[in-house]
Amino acid sequence: LVQGFLGSGWTGRVFDYLMSDGTPAALKVAQPGSGQAVALSIEASVLLALRSRWGNGVAGLLASGTGKDGHSCVLAVERIPNSRRLEPSSDEDVLQQLKLVLEAVHICDVAHMNLSRENILVQQLPNGSKKAWLIGWMYAAVQATQQQKQQDWQRVQALFGAKCAIRSGQGLHCSRVFNYPKSLYGEAKSHQLDGS
């Protein structure tokens, strides 16, 4: 049952959807034979490769295939409640968590290849903490090379604008200080992190 329209993107239109068992989903719909339908198929394949990560920073695949009318291709993924797009200037506290999610994804030999604010959700949990989720897997590489995995880290580094170093086999390591541009605060400031 469609609950509302969430937006549209490379994989077609996205709806807030309630599965028949009551599970909330993000339902992506595309025209058969379109590039968007191909992207949905790729995303489904990647999510299947990541099934061991579902619920742990990767939204689970709920359904994939042809719509009931036969005139649409669909992909339903777990809807992350109380979530929003990443805001690097205020979400630096999820950086370590994001590092762990990416490491786990890379262990599955998958590289996201399109990390951006739009493809990283930050969920506000009832206890006040935050949880990072990766979405939008249509450009992902399965059986990813070390170079592709490295590119994921570089994209995270660019998002946060942190003094980060990439260490072979260790992923992302960021210094304890983030320097923000003058334009954000009127004058240059630094922010201390609780972890590295």
C-alpha positions as CSV (number, residue, x, y, z in Angstrom):
1,L,0.0,0.0,0.0
2,V,1.5,3.3,-1.1
3,Q,1.8,5.8,1.8
4,G,3.3,8.7,-0.1
5,F,5.8,9.9,-2.7
6,L,9.5,10.2,-1.5
7,G,11.1,11.4,-4.7
8,S,12.7,10.3,-7.9
9,G,16.2,9.5,-8.9
10,W,18.4,7.3,-11.1
11,T,16.4,4.2,-10.3
12,G,13.0,5.8,-11.0
13,R,10.2,7.0,-8.6
14,V,10.5,6.2,-4.9
15,F,7.4,5.7,-2.7
16,D,6.9,5.2,1.0
17,Y,5.3,1.8,0.9
18,L,3.7,-0.6,3.4
19,M,4.4,-4.3,2.6
20,S,1.5,-6.8,3.0
21,D,3.0,-7.9,6.3
22,G,3.1,-4.3,7.6
23,T,6.8,-3.7,7.0
24,P,7.6,-0.1,6.0
25,A,9.6,0.0,2.7
26,A,11.1,2.4,0.2
27,L,9.5,1.1,-3.1
28,K,11.4,2.1,-6.3
29,V,9.5,1.8,-9.5
30,A,10.8,2.0,-13.1
31,Q,9.6,1.3,-16.6
32,P,10.6,-2.2,-18.0
33,G,13.4,-2.0,-20.4
34,S,14.6,1.4,-19.2
35,G,18.0,2.2,-17.8
36,Q,16.3,2.7,-14.5
37,A,15.0,-0.9,-14.6
38,V,18.6,-2.1,-15.2
39,A,19.8,0.0,-12.3
40,L,17.1,-1.6,-10.1
41,S,18.2,-5.1,-11.1
42,I,21.9,-4.2,-10.3
43,E,20.9,-2.8,-6.9
44,A,18.9,-6.0,-6.1
45,S,22.0,-8.2,-7.0
46,V,24.3,-6.0,-4.9
47,L,21.9,-6.2,-1.9
48,L,21.7,-10.0,-2.2
49,A,25.5,-10.1,-2.1
50,L,25.3,-8.0,1.1
51,R,22.6,-10.0,2.8
52,S,24.9,-10.7,5.8
53,R,24.9,-6.9,6.4
54,W,21.2,-6.3,6.3
55,G,20.1,-4.3,9.4
56,N,23.7,-3.4,10.2
57,G,24.2,-0.3,8.1
58,V,22.7,-1.8,4.9
59,A,18.9,-1.7,4.4
60,G,17.6,-5.1,3.6
61,L,16.0,-6.2,0.3
62,L,12.3,-6.9,0.7
63,A,11.2,-7.6,-2.8
64,S,12.4,-7.2,-6.4
65,G,10.8,-8.0,-9.8
66,T,7.9,-7.0,-11.9
67,G,4.9,-5.1,-10.4
68,K,1.5,-6.7,-10.2
69,D,0.4,-4.8,-13.3
70,G,3.3,-6.2,-15.3
71,H,4.1,-2.7,-16.6
72,S,6.7,-1.8,-14.0
73,C,9.9,-3.0,-12.4
74,V,10.0,-2.7,-8.7
75,L,12.5,-2.9,-5.8
76,A,11.5,-2.7,-2.2
77,V,14.1,-2.1,0.5
78,E,13.7,-1.7,4.2
79,R,12.6,1.9,5.1
80,I,14.9,3.4,7.8
81,P,12.6,5.3,10.2
82,N,13.6,8.7,11.7
83,S,16.4,9.1,9.1
84,R,17.8,11.9,7.0
85,R,20.6,12.6,4.6
86,L,24.1,12.9,6.0
87,E,25.2,16.4,7.1
88,P,29.0,16.1,7.4
89,S,29.3,19.3,9.4
90,S,27.0,18.0,12.2
91,D,27.3,14.2,11.8
92,E,31.1,13.7,12.4
93,D,30.0,11.5,15.3
94,V,28.9,8.8,12.8
95,L,32.3,8.7,11.0
96,Q,33.7,5.8,13.0
97,Q,30.4,3.9,12.6
98,L,30.5,4.6,8.8
99,K,34.1,3.3,8.7
100,L,32.9,0.0,10.3
101,V,30.0,-0.3,7.9
102,L,32.3,0.2,4.9
103,E,34.8,-2.2,6.2
104,A,32.1,-4.9,6.5
105,V,30.8,-4.1,3.0
106,H,34.4,-4.4,1.7
107,I,34.8,-7.7,3.4
108,C,31.9,-8.9,1.3
109,D,33.9,-7.8,-1.8
110,V,31.5,-5.0,-2.6
111,A,32.5,-1.3,-3.1
112,H,29.7,1.3,-3.1
113,M,31.2,3.5,-5.8
114,N,28.8,6.4,-5.3
115,L,29.1,7.6,-1.7
116,S,27.5,11.0,-1.3
117,R,25.3,12.8,1.2
118,E,22.3,11.4,-0.7
119,N,23.5,7.8,-0.2
120,I,24.3,7.9,3.5
121,L,21.4,8.1,5.9
122,V,21.7,9.1,9.5
123,Q,19.1,7.5,11.7
124,Q,18.2,9.1,15.1
125,L,17.6,6.3,17.6
126,P,15.2,6.6,20.6
127,N,18.2,6.7,23.0
128,G,19.5,9.9,21.3
129,S,22.4,8.2,19.4
130,K,22.8,8.0,15.7
131,K,23.2,5.1,13.2
132,A,24.7,5.4,9.7
133,W,23.1,3.5,6.8
134,L,24.3,3.1,3.2
135,I,21.7,3.2,0.4
136,G,21.7,3.6,-3.4
137,W,23.7,0.6,-4.6
138,M,23.1,0.9,-8.4
139,Y,26.7,1.8,-9.2
140,A,28.3,-0.7,-6.7
141,A,31.0,-3.1,-7.8
142,V,30.7,-6.7,-6.8
143,Q,34.0,-8.6,-6.5
144,A,35.4,-5.1,-6.0
145,T,39.1,-4.4,-6.5
146,Q,41.3,-2.9,-3.8
147,Q,41.3,0.3,-5.9
148,Q,37.5,0.5,-5.9
149,K,37.4,0.0,-2.2
150,Q,40.0,2.7,-1.8
151,Q,37.8,5.1,-3.8
152,D,35.0,4.6,-1.3
153,W,37.4,5.8,1.5
154,Q,38.4,8.7,-0.6
155,R,34.8,9.7,-1.1
156,V,34.2,9.6,2.6
157,Q,37.3,11.7,3.2
158,A,36.0,14.3,0.7
159,L,32.6,14.4,2.3
160,F,33.9,15.1,5.8
161,G,36.7,17.4,4.6
162,A,38.8,15.8,7.4
163,K,42.5,15.3,7.7
164,C,42.1,11.6,6.9
165,A,44.7,9.2,5.8
166,I,44.0,5.9,4.0
167,R,46.0,3.0,5.3
168,S,46.3,-0.2,3.3
169,G,44.2,-2.8,4.9
170,Q,43.1,-0.5,7.7
171,G,40.6,1.7,5.9
172,L,40.0,5.2,7.1
173,H,41.8,6.9,9.9
174,C,41.0,10.6,10.7
175,S,42.8,12.9,12.9
176,R,41.0,14.1,16.0
177,V,40.4,17.6,14.5
178,F,38.1,18.6,11.8
179,N,38.7,22.0,10.3
180,Y,35.6,23.7,8.9
181,P,35.6,26.4,6.2
182,K,35.3,30.0,7.3
183,S,32.0,30.3,5.3
184,L,30.2,27.9,7.6
185,Y,30.9,29.7,10.9
186,G,32.0,33.2,9.9
187,E,35.5,32.3,11.1
188,A,37.6,29.1,10.9
189,K,36.9,26.7,13.7
190,S,38.0,23.2,14.7
191,H,35.9,20.5,16.3
192,Q,37.3,17.8,18.5
193,L,36.1,14.2,17.9
194,D,35.8,11.6,20.7
195,G,37.6,9.0,18.6
196,S,40.0,8.6,15.8
